[in-house]
């Protein structure tokens, strides 16, 4: 089953789709010269509460370190994104990481473990080939591909309402 055919049940108004956002997506959204890039759009969906955008403390530390080294002028935008758009969760326990070591590169197992622990339907990253969990557990997509999925689902909802 691929990401575009994944079945989902309609969520109540109080339930939001849980999406885990990897460090590279946060970096791209923070450093983007435009507000139209997919990473930034995903984070905006979190800010306006269409999505529950989740990340781990490990990802936050990585982005802050990389921005400080490469683009220190973007640190204020990053901090604003974290406070407005993301729910930061603790890093996973070693046992949870061990469970994921066969489903991701070793450096990325903690990210997958955190996403699974939080019950995320999607993990957004530019490094999709570093993750290989069963698709029934979580779907790993690049931000642009995820935005396409959201557009398709919104289009399908609109078509249902019209008929």
Secondary structure, DSSP 8 states (H G I E B T S, - for coil): --GGG-------TT--EEEEE-HHHHHHHHH-SSTTSHHHHHHHHHHTTSEEEEEEHHHHHHHHHHHHHH-GGGHHHHHHHHHHH-EEE----HHHHHHHTTTB-TTTHHHHHHHHHTT-SEEE-S-GGGB---TTT-EEE-HHHHHHHHHHHHHHHHHHHH-
